[in-house]
Amino acid sequence: MIGADPTDPSLRRAATANEMRHSFGARDVVDGEKQVLVDQVFSSVAGRYDLMNDLMSAGAHRLWKDAMVARLGPPRAHGRRWHGLDVAGGTGDIARRILAAGGDGVRVTVLDINAAMLEAGRARPQNARFGDRIEFVLGNAEKLDFPANRFDAYTIAFGIRNVPDIAATLAEAQRVLKPGGRFLCLEFSQVDVPGFDRFYDQWSRHVIPSIARVVTGDDQPYRYLVESIAKFPNQRRFSEMITQSGLRRVAHNSFAGGLVALHSAWKL
């Protein structure tokens, strides 16, 4: 288990989307409760979210996100129209990477359910470089307010484990993608390198909360985030969930000994 005592049954990896729906880290919750609690977490960390990502991963999250955007390959041809949807993209770091990698016809809509995260994203001065090609929209990943077959790509990075209804979220991704559209999900997964799993367990249980206390003044939100990583389905299980949504050619690549996985699929 990543970031958790492997003898603790409350932090067994979820085998189904329904298990994640009723899990807030190590706690079991009732329908409707998880979203409220997750909102509280992200509202409290929005202002320091990007900084904490750098500190928690020693900057490695930047490399993983760059790898996702490279796999996506937004078109660089002048004037070619292409529209991506970045879900749970709050601070806009994935969207800006996509826009920087693509040509002048590339647009990205950043969607997040948390208003504080969106406000933090809108306030980034780097957005000015892209003008109206980046937009920030408040919305729910489980019920997107977009027509079917709208987007060329759907990306979500380190966000899907915080969504209560993963099955509904994946179904919505499939619905709003155009035929031939690309799905990419970057998420923590299961370490499979002996020794590194024990190191990361100690890092996540002890070091990350300590960093959070210093940087944000509160370690509780990051204790939840560590526990949510430990609960999230492993690479194979999550790939099965993606397949069940109707997306096809599902594959994954692991980084950092399985700590992170990039899941990819197509709408065919």
TAZI-V768822 format. One record per residue. N is the residue number from 1. RES is the residue in three letters. D_FIRST is the distance of its C-alpha to the first C-alpha in Angstrom with 1 decimal. Layout:
{{N & RES & D_FIRST} {N & RES & D_FIRST}}
//
This chain:
{{1 & MET & 0.0} {2 & ILE & 3.8} {3 & GLY & 6.3} {4 & ALA & 5.7} {5 & ASP & 7.0} {6 & PRO & 5.4} {7 & THR & 9.1} {8 & ASP & 9.5} {9 & PRO & 10.6} {10 & SER & 11.3} {11 & LEU & 7.7} {12 & ARG & 7.4} {13 & ARG & 7.5} {14 & ALA & 11.2} {15 & ALA & 13.5} {16 & THR & 16.5} {17 & ALA & 18.0} {18 & ASN & 19.4} {19 & GLU & 16.2} {20 & MET & 15.5} {21 & ARG & 19.2} {22 & HIS & 18.9} {23 & SER & 15.7} {24 & PHE & 16.2} {25 & GLY & 12.8} {26 & ALA & 12.5} {27 & ARG & 16.1} {28 & ASP & 17.9} {29 & VAL & 20.9} {30 & VAL & 24.0} {31 & ASP & 25.4} {32 & GLY & 26.5} {33 & GLU & 24.7} {34 & LYS & 21.6} {35 & GLN & 23.9} {36 & VAL & 25.8} {37 & LEU & 22.9} {38 & VAL & 21.4} {39 & ASP & 25.0} {40 & GLN & 25.3} {41 & VAL & 22.2} {42 & PHE & 23.6} {43 & SER & 27.2} {44 & SER & 26.3} {45 & VAL & 24.7} {46 & ALA & 26.9} {47 & GLY & 29.2} {48 & ARG & 26.7} {49 & TYR & 24.0} {50 & ASP & 24.9} {51 & LEU & 25.3} {52 & MET & 21.9} {53 & ASN & 20.4} {54 & ASP & 22.4} {55 & LEU & 21.4} {56 & MET & 17.6} {57 & SER & 17.5} {58 & ALA & 20.5} {59 & GLY & 22.3} {60 & ALA & 20.2} {61 & HIS & 19.9} {62 & ARG & 23.6} {63 & LEU & 23.3} {64 & TRP & 20.8} {65 & LYS & 23.1} {66 & ASP & 26.1} {67 & ALA & 24.7} {68 & MET & 24.3} {69 & VAL & 27.9} {70 & ALA & 29.2} {71 & ARG & 27.8} {72 & LEU & 29.5} {73 & GLY & 32.7} {74 & PRO & 34.8} {75 & PRO & 38.5} {76 & ARG & 40.6} {77 & ALA & 44.0} {78 & HIS & 46.3} {79 & GLY & 46.7} {80 & ARG & 44.3} {81 & ARG & 42.9} {82 & TRP & 39.2} {83 & HIS & 37.1} {84 & GLY & 33.3} {85 & LEU & 31.3} {86 & ASP & 28.3} {87 & VAL & 26.4} {88 & ALA & 24.5} {89 & GLY & 26.3} {90 & GLY & 27.6} {91 & THR & 28.5} {92 & GLY & 29.8} {93 & ASP & 28.2} {94 & ILE & 27.4} {95 & ALA & 30.8} {96 & ARG & 32.6} {97 & ARG & 31.0} {98 & ILE & 32.1} {99 & LEU & 35.6} {100 & ALA & 35.9} {101 & ALA & 35.1} {102 & GLY & 37.4} {103 & GLY & 41.1} {104 & ASP & 43.2} {105 & GLY & 42.9} {106 & VAL & 39.1} {107 & ARG & 38.1} {108 & VAL & 34.8} {109 & THR & 34.2} {110 & VAL & 31.4} {111 & LEU & 30.3} {112 & ASP & 28.2} {113 & ILE & 28.4} {114 & ASN & 28.3} {115 & ALA & 31.8} {116 & ALA & 30.8} {117 & MET & 28.5} {118 & LEU & 31.4} {119 & GLU & 33.9} {120 & ALA & 31.9} {121 & GLY & 31.9} {122 & ARG & 35.6} {123 & ALA & 36.5} {124 & ARG & 35.3} {125 & PRO & 38.5} {126 & GLN & 37.1} {127 & ASN & 37.8} {128 & ALA & 41.5} {129 & ARG & 41.3} {130 & PHE & 40.5} {131 & GLY & 42.9} {132 & ASP & 42.6} {133 & ARG & 40.3} {134 & ILE & 37.3} {135 & GLU & 37.2} {136 & PHE & 34.9} {137 & VAL & 34.7} {138 & LEU & 33.3} {139 & GLY & 31.9} {140 & ASN & 29.3} {141 & ALA & 27.1} {142 & GLU & 27.3} {143 & LYS & 31.1} {144 & LEU & 32.4} {145 & ASP & 36.1} {146 & PHE & 37.0} {147 & PRO & 39.0} {148 & ALA & 37.6} {149 & ASN & 37.8} {150 & ARG & 37.9} {151 & PHE & 35.4} {152 & ASP & 35.1} {153 & ALA & 31.4} {154 & TYR & 28.5} {155 & THR & 25.8} {156 & ILE & 22.8} {157 & ALA & 20.5} {158 & PHE & 17.4} {159 & GLY & 19.1} {160 & ILE & 18.4} {161 & ARG & 15.3} {162 & ASN & 17.7} {163 & VAL & 20.3} {164 & PRO & 20.8} {165 & ASP & 22.3} {166 & ILE & 20.5} {167 & ALA & 22.9} {168 & ALA & 25.9} {169 & THR & 24.8} {170 & LEU & 24.4} {171 & ALA & 27.8} {172 & GLU & 29.4} {173 & ALA & 28.2} {174 & GLN & 29.9} {175 & ARG & 33.0} {176 & VAL & 33.8} {177 & LEU & 33.3} {178 & LYS & 36.6} {179 & PRO & 37.0} {180 & GLY & 35.7} {181 & GLY & 33.4} {182 & ARG & 30.0} {183 & PHE & 26.6} {184 & LEU & 23.9} {185 & CYS & 20.6} {186 & LEU & 18.4} {187 & GLU & 14.9} {188 & PHE & 11.4} {189 & SER & 9.4} {190 & GLN & 7.0} {191 & VAL & 7.7} {192 & ASP & 9.8} {193 & VAL & 11.8} {194 & PRO & 11.8} {195 & GLY & 12.3} {196 & PHE & 11.3} {197 & ASP & 7.5} {198 & ARG & 8.8} {199 & PHE & 11.4} {200 & TYR & 9.5} {201 & ASP & 7.5} {202 & GLN & 11.1} {203 & TRP & 12.6} {204 & SER & 10.9} {205 & ARG & 11.3} {206 & HIS & 14.8} {207 & VAL & 16.5} {208 & ILE & 15.9} {209 & PRO & 17.3} {210 & SER & 20.1} {211 & ILE & 21.1} {212 & ALA & 21.2} {213 & ARG & 23.4} {214 & VAL & 25.8} {215 & VAL & 26.0} {216 & THR & 25.9} {217 & GLY & 26.8} {218 & ASP & 24.0} {219 & ASP & 20.3} {220 & GLN & 19.5} {221 & PRO & 19.2} {222 & TYR & 16.6} {223 & ARG & 14.6} {224 & TYR & 14.6} {225 & LEU & 13.8} {226 & VAL & 10.6} {227 & GLU & 9.7} {228 & SER & 10.9} {229 & ILE & 8.8} {230 & ALA & 5.6} {231 & LYS & 8.1} {232 & PHE & 9.8} {233 & PRO & 10.6} {234 & ASN & 9.9} {235 & GLN & 13.1} {236 & ARG & 15.1} {237 & ARG & 14.7} {238 & PHE & 15.6} {239 & SER & 18.4} {240 & GLU & 19.8} {241 & MET & 20.0} {242 & ILE & 21.9} {243 & THR & 24.2} {244 & GLN & 24.9} {245 & SER & 26.3} {246 & GLY & 29.0} {247 & LEU & 28.0} {248 & ARG & 28.6} {249 & ARG & 27.8} {250 & VAL & 24.1} {251 & ALA & 22.2} {252 & HIS & 19.3} {253 & ASN & 18.9} {254 & SER & 15.9} {255 & PHE & 16.3} {256 & ALA & 14.9} {257 & GLY & 13.2} {258 & GLY & 11.4} {259 & LEU & 10.3} {260 & VAL & 13.1} {261 & ALA & 15.0} {262 & LEU & 18.6} {263 & HIS & 19.7} {264 & SER & 23.4} {265 & ALA & 26.0} {266 & TRP & 29.7} {267 & LYS & 32.0} {268 & LEU & 34.6}}
//
